[in-house]
């Protein structure tokens, strides 16, 4: 029986590699449709109706700072940087990069919870400066709704 052990381990390793390769070919971005749908469902449960409508219609979610009265975080619904505004002017951009790929909806939820949780987000996120030209271009637009 011990003679079969190396062959069995080799076959198991080959099978595992084949499955991983198949998954990469099927989901080249590392994203799984089932995970995407579960993340969307979870986000739908956590967001208020107004937040869901804002995310769907505008493509971002605005989250007011719990500690700075005139600060707003604009969290996009896809993999982009979060813009930070104070007094309707962009002051910085932030990003978090997960260790493993996560669905976009899950990233929106992570941003929201970290910002609302006493802005622990600022300590962990990568910060990027906003130039004067970018600041003028990225003034907060206030839709008439």
GROMACS elastic network, one bead per residue, 0.5 to 0.9 nm:
[ bonds ]
;  ai    aj funct       b0    kb
    1     4     6  0.56648   500
    1     5     6  0.71617   500
    2     5     6  0.53496   500
    2     6     6  0.80222   500
    3     6     6  0.68994   500
    3     7     6  0.78046   500
    4     7     6  0.53479   500
    4     8     6  0.59904   500
    4     9     6  0.86490   500
    5     8     6  0.50299   500
    5     9     6  0.61411   500
    5    10     6  0.85459   500
    6     9     6  0.51191   500
    6    10     6  0.60687   500
    6    11     6  0.85316   500
    7    10     6  0.50208   500
    7    11     6  0.60465   500
    7    12     6  0.84816   500
    8    11     6  0.51073   500
    8    12     6  0.61059   500
    8    13     6  0.86018   500
    9    12     6  0.50123   500
    9    13     6  0.61047   500
    9    14     6  0.85715   500
   10    13     6  0.50885   500
   10    14     6  0.61488   500
   10    15     6  0.85437   500
   11    14     6  0.50816   500
   11    15     6  0.60758   500
   11    16     6  0.85886   500
   12    15     6  0.50540   500
   12    16     6  0.61544   500
   12    17     6  0.86437   500
   13    16     6  0.51036   500
   13    17     6  0.62035   500
   13    18     6  0.85709   500
   14    17     6  0.51405   500
   14    18     6  0.61062   500
   14    19     6  0.86415   500
   15    18     6  0.50458   500
   15    19     6  0.62133   500
   15    20     6  0.86934   500
   16    19     6  0.51389   500
   16    20     6  0.62468   500
   16    21     6  0.86015   500
   17    20     6  0.51044   500
   17    21     6  0.60693   500
   17    22     6  0.84803   500
   18    21     6  0.50776   500
   18    22     6  0.60416   500
   18    23     6  0.85761   500
   19    22     6  0.50186   500
   19    23     6  0.61717   500
   19    24     6  0.86469   500
   20    23     6  0.50661   500
   20    24     6  0.62176   500
   20    25     6  0.86391   500
   21    24     6  0.50494   500
   21    25     6  0.61620   500
   21    26     6  0.85025   500
   22    25     6  0.50854   500
   22    26     6  0.60286   500
   22    27     6  0.84582   500
   23    27     6  0.58131   500
   23    28     6  0.77311   500
   23    30     6  0.81454   500
   23    32     6  0.89609   500
   24    27     6  0.51393   500
   24    29     6  0.77119   500
   24    30     6  0.66869   500
   25    28     6  0.54771   500
   26    30     6  0.88608   500
   26    32     6  0.87800   500
   27    30     6  0.53302   500
   27    31     6  0.57259   500
   27    32     6  0.62709   500
   27    33     6  0.85165   500
   28    31     6  0.73733   500
   29    32     6  0.85690   500
   29   101     6  0.81283   500
   30   100     6  0.85550   500
   30   101     6  0.61287   500
   30   102     6  0.83537   500
   31    34     6  0.88075   500
   31    35     6  0.74253   500
   31    36     6  0.73228   500
   31   101     6  0.67590   500
   31   102     6  0.70943   500
   31   103     6  0.66562   500
   32    35     6  0.53046   500
   32    36     6  0.62732   500
   32    37     6  0.88391   500
   32   103     6  0.80847   500
   33    37     6  0.62361   500
   33    38     6  0.86632   500
   33   103     6  0.89105   500
   34    37     6  0.52598   500
   34    38     6  0.62583   500
   34    39     6  0.86178   500
   35    38     6  0.51266   500
   35    39     6  0.60562   500
   35    40     6  0.85729   500
   35   102     6  0.82585   500
   35   103     6  0.67364   500
   36    39     6  0.51744   500
   36    40     6  0.62118   500
   36    41     6  0.86987   500
   36   102     6  0.82920   500
   36   103     6  0.52161   500
   36   104     6  0.74920   500
   36   105     6  0.72341   500
   36   106     6  0.81941   500
   37    40     6  0.50901   500
   37    41     6  0.62201   500
   37    42     6  0.86804   500
   37   103     6  0.86990   500
   37   105     6  0.88308   500
   38    41     6  0.51027   500
   38    42     6  0.62242   500
   38    43     6  0.86224   500
   39    42     6  0.50909   500
   39    43     6  0.60884   500
   39    44     6  0.85132   500
   39   102     6  0.89427   500
   39   103     6  0.65372   500
   39   104     6  0.79650   500
   39   105     6  0.54848   500
   39   106     6  0.53382   500
   39   109     6  0.87764   500
   40    43     6  0.50863   500
   40    44     6  0.60912   500
   40    45     6  0.87046   500
   40   103     6  0.84227   500
   40   104     6  0.84496   500
   40   105     6  0.54138   500
   40   106     6  0.74062   500
   41    44     6  0.50634   500
   41    45     6  0.64034   500
   41    46     6  0.88984   500
   41   105     6  0.87745   500
   42    45     6  0.51382   500
   42    46     6  0.63841   500
   42    47     6  0.87708   500
   42   105     6  0.83142   500
   42   106     6  0.80452   500
   42   109     6  0.85952   500
   43    46     6  0.51788   500
   43    47     6  0.60522   500
   43    52     6  0.85231   500
   43   105     6  0.62711   500
   43   106     6  0.70157   500
   43   108     6  0.79444   500
   43   109     6  0.62551   500
   44    47     6  0.55419   500
   44    48     6  0.79070   500
   44    49     6  0.84887   500
   44    52     6  0.68492   500
   45    48     6  0.78479   500
   46   109     6  0.80805   500
   47    50     6  0.78954   500
   47    51     6  0.56347   500
   47    52     6  0.58967   500
   47   109     6  0.86198   500
   48    51     6  0.51078   500
   48    52     6  0.61915   500
   48    53     6  0.86137   500
   49    52     6  0.51243   500
   49    53     6  0.61644   500
   49    54     6  0.86114   500
   50    53     6  0.51384   500
   50    54     6  0.61441   500
   50    55     6  0.86321   500
   51    54     6  0.50550   500
   51    55     6  0.61178   500
   51    56     6  0.85811   500
   51    61     6  0.65478   500
   51    62     6  0.81223   500
   52    55     6  0.51758   500
   52    56     6  0.61574   500
   52    57     6  0.85387   500
   52    61     6  0.82081   500
   53    56     6  0.52051   500
   53    57     6  0.59253   500
   53    58     6  0.81358   500
   54    57     6  0.53115   500
   54    58     6  0.55292   500
   54    59     6  0.71282   500
   54    60     6  0.67077   500
   54    61     6  0.61595   500
   54    62     6  0.81454   500
   55    58     6  0.56290   500
   55    61     6  0.51441   500
   55    62     6  0.85407   500
   55    75     6  0.88373   500
   55    76     6  0.78337   500
   55    77     6  0.66225   500
   56    59     6  0.55653   500
   56    60     6  0.75752   500
   56    61     6  0.89018   500
   56    77     6  0.82090   500
   57    60     6  0.82066   500
   58    61     6  0.79026   500
   58    76     6  0.89719   500
   59    75     6  0.86379   500
   59    76     6  0.59658   500
   59    77     6  0.55151   500
   59    78     6  0.81434   500
   60    74     6  0.62062   500
   60    75     6  0.52588   500
   60    77     6  0.53436   500
   60    78     6  0.84774   500
   60   108     6  0.89089   500
   61    73     6  0.79707   500
   61    74     6  0.56257   500
   61    75     6  0.50256   500
   61    76     6  0.63422   500
   61    77     6  0.74556   500
   61   108     6  0.81800   500
   61   112     6  0.85399   500
   62    72     6  0.63922   500
   62    73     6  0.55796   500
   62    75     6  0.62910   500
   62    76     6  0.87973   500
   63    66     6  0.89141   500
   63    71     6  0.87093   500
   63    72     6  0.56091   500
   63    73     6  0.50799   500
   63    74     6  0.64489   500
   63    75     6  0.76101   500
   63   112     6  0.70615   500
   63   115     6  0.76464   500
   63   116     6  0.78243   500
   64    67     6  0.88487   500
   64    68     6  0.83322   500
   64    69     6  0.77061   500
   64    70     6  0.79689   500
   64    71     6  0.61781   500
   64    73     6  0.62947   500
   64    74     6  0.88641   500
   64   115     6  0.84933   500
   64   116     6  0.81210   500
   65    68     6  0.54533   500
   65    69     6  0.64798   500
   65    70     6  0.76161   500
   65    71     6  0.53911   500
   65    72     6  0.56833   500
   65    73     6  0.70754   500
   65   115     6  0.69981   500
   65   116     6  0.70681   500
   65   118     6  0.83003   500
   65   119     6  0.75369   500
   66    69     6  0.72238   500
   66    71     6  0.86674   500
   66   115     6  0.77534   500
   66   116     6  0.62492   500
   66   117     6  0.81021   500
   66   118     6  0.63348   500
   66   119     6  0.74299   500
   67    71     6  0.84277   500
   67   118     6  0.70847   500
   67   119     6  0.78215   500
   68    71     6  0.55123   500
   68    72     6  0.86022   500
   68    86     6  0.87276   500
   69    72     6  0.84816   500
   69    86     6  0.87383   500
   70    85     6  0.79940   500
   70    86     6  0.53459   500
   70    87     6  0.55543   500
   70    88     6  0.81735   500
   71    84     6  0.70085   500
   71    85     6  0.54999   500
   71    87     6  0.68414   500
   71    88     6  0.81886   500
   72    83     6  0.83630   500
   72    84     6  0.58831   500
   72    85     6  0.51600   500
   72    86     6  0.64586   500
   72    87     6  0.85391   500
   72    88     6  0.81580   500
   73    82     6  0.66520   500
   73    83     6  0.58651   500
   73    85     6  0.63358   500
   73    86     6  0.89754   500
   73   115     6  0.81296   500
   74    81     6  0.88949   500
   74    82     6  0.56202   500
   74    83     6  0.51760   500
   74    84     6  0.63367   500
   74    85     6  0.78257   500
   75    78     6  0.86246   500
   75    80     6  0.82851   500
   75    81     6  0.75740   500
   75    83     6  0.69427   500
   75    84     6  0.89120   500
   75   108     6  0.65633   500
   75   111     6  0.71159   500
   75   112     6  0.77903   500
   76    79     6  0.72017   500
   76    80     6  0.63366   500
   76    81     6  0.73769   500
   76    82     6  0.65719   500
   76    83     6  0.86233   500
   76   108     6  0.71628   500
   77    80     6  0.81122   500
   77   104     6  0.64850   500
   77   105     6  0.67657   500
   77   107     6  0.83159   500
   77   108     6  0.62974   500
   78   103     6  0.88641   500
   78   104     6  0.52987   500
   78   105     6  0.76553   500
   78   107     6  0.81620   500
   78   108     6  0.78882   500
   79   104     6  0.63929   500
   79   107     6  0.79516   500
   79   108     6  0.89845   500
   80    95     6  0.76014   500
   81    93     6  0.60062   500
   81    94     6  0.55330   500
   81    95     6  0.51040   500
   81    96     6  0.82227   500
   82    92     6  0.85144   500
   82    93     6  0.55174   500
   82    94     6  0.50444   500
   82    95     6  0.61723   500
   82   111     6  0.84982   500
   83    90     6  0.66580   500
   83    91     6  0.78251   500
   83    92     6  0.61858   500
   83    94     6  0.64689   500
   83   138     6  0.87675   500
   84    89     6  0.82363   500
   84    90     6  0.57035   500
   84    91     6  0.58384   500
   84    92     6  0.53412   500
   84    93     6  0.59066   500
   84    94     6  0.75470   500
   85    88     6  0.55505   500
   85    89     6  0.50730   500
   85    91     6  0.55791   500
   85    92     6  0.73721   500
   85   138     6  0.89905   500
   85   139     6  0.80522   500
   85   140     6  0.74435   500
   86    89     6  0.54492   500
   86    90     6  0.65499   500
   86    91     6  0.66014   500
   87    90     6  0.84897   500
   87   140     6  0.87853   500
   88   138     6  0.88735   500
   88   139     6  0.57981   500
   88   141     6  0.80871   500
   89   135     6  0.60322   500
   89   136     6  0.73232   500
   89   138     6  0.69594   500
   89   140     6  0.63572   500
   90    93     6  0.79921   500
   90   130     6  0.68638   500
   90   134     6  0.77029   500
   90   136     6  0.78669   500
   90   137     6  0.87822   500
   90   138     6  0.60151   500
   90   139     6  0.61746   500
   90   140     6  0.76193   500
   91   129     6  0.72384   500
   91   130     6  0.58342   500
   91   131     6  0.85012   500
   91   135     6  0.69326   500
   92   127     6  0.68299   500
   92   128     6  0.58129   500
   92   129     6  0.50957   500
   92   130     6  0.51604   500
   92   131     6  0.88325   500
   92   135     6  0.88156   500
   93   126     6  0.82837   500
   93   127     6  0.58930   500
   93   128     6  0.50377   500
   93   129     6  0.65012   500
   93   130     6  0.68763   500
   94   121     6  0.89652   500
   94   122     6  0.80709   500
   94   125     6  0.58434   500
   94   126     6  0.55125   500
   94   128     6  0.61783   500
   94   129     6  0.89942   500
   95   124     6  0.89846   500
   95   125     6  0.54089   500
   95   126     6  0.52691   500
   95   127     6  0.68582   500
   95   128     6  0.83638   500
   96   107     6  0.87220   500
   96   111     6  0.84230   500
   96   121     6  0.86496   500
   96   124     6  0.75000   500
   96   125     6  0.51617   500
   96   126     6  0.63791   500
   97   100     6  0.84579   500
   97   101     6  0.86605   500
   97   125     6  0.83487   500
   97   126     6  0.86408   500
   98   101     6  0.64721   500
   98   102     6  0.71863   500
   98   107     6  0.87107   500
   99   102     6  0.88556   500
  102   105     6  0.83168   500
  102   106     6  0.64356   500
  102   107     6  0.67097   500
  103   106     6  0.52815   500
  103   107     6  0.65109   500
  103   108     6  0.89539   500
  104   107     6  0.50746   500
  104   108     6  0.63841   500
  104   109     6  0.87632   500
  105   108     6  0.51332   500
  105   109     6  0.63721   500
  105   110     6  0.87440   500
  106   109     6  0.50269   500
  106   110     6  0.61735   500
  106   111     6  0.86744   500
  107   111     6  0.61846   500
  107   112     6  0.85544   500
  108   111     6  0.52298   500
  108   112     6  0.61892   500
  108   113     6  0.87146   500
  109   112     6  0.50613   500
  109   113     6  0.61163   500
  109   114     6  0.84913   500
  110   113     6  0.53293   500
  110   114     6  0.60551   500
  110   115     6  0.84844   500
  111   114     6  0.53238   500
  111   115     6  0.60680   500
  111   116     6  0.85193   500
  111   121     6  0.73750   500
  112   115     6  0.53159   500
  112   116     6  0.60884   500
  112   117     6  0.83553   500
  113   116     6  0.51946   500
  113   117     6  0.57864   500
  113   119     6  0.87692   500
  113   121     6  0.88545   500
  114   118     6  0.71869   500
  114   119     6  0.58514   500
  114   120     6  0.57746   500
  114   121     6  0.51679   500
  114   122     6  0.87455   500
  115   118     6  0.61796   500
  115   120     6  0.65723   500
  115   121     6  0.56328   500
  115   122     6  0.79788   500
  116   119     6  0.61215   500
  116   120     6  0.85409   500
  116   121     6  0.89175   500
  117   120     6  0.64906   500
  117   121     6  0.82514   500
  118   121     6  0.80818   500
  119   122     6  0.57848   500
  119   123     6  0.78223   500
  120   123     6  0.56110   500
  120   124     6  0.68411   500
  120   125     6  0.88435   500
  121   124     6  0.52873   500
  121   125     6  0.57854   500
  122   125     6  0.54991   500
  122   126     6  0.81410   500
  122   127     6  0.81687   500
  123   126     6  0.84708   500
  130   133     6  0.81111   500
  130   134     6  0.59483   500
  130   135     6  0.61606   500
  131   134     6  0.51276   500
  131   135     6  0.60796   500
  131   136     6  0.87197   500
  132   136     6  0.63276   500
  132   137     6  0.86779   500
  133   136     6  0.52737   500
  133   137     6  0.62825   500
  133   138     6  0.85761   500
  134   137     6  0.50296   500
  134   138     6  0.58810   500
  134   139     6  0.86206   500
  135   138     6  0.50996   500
  135   139     6  0.62452   500
  136   139     6  0.56989   500
  138   141     6  0.82295   500
  142   145     6  0.84992   500
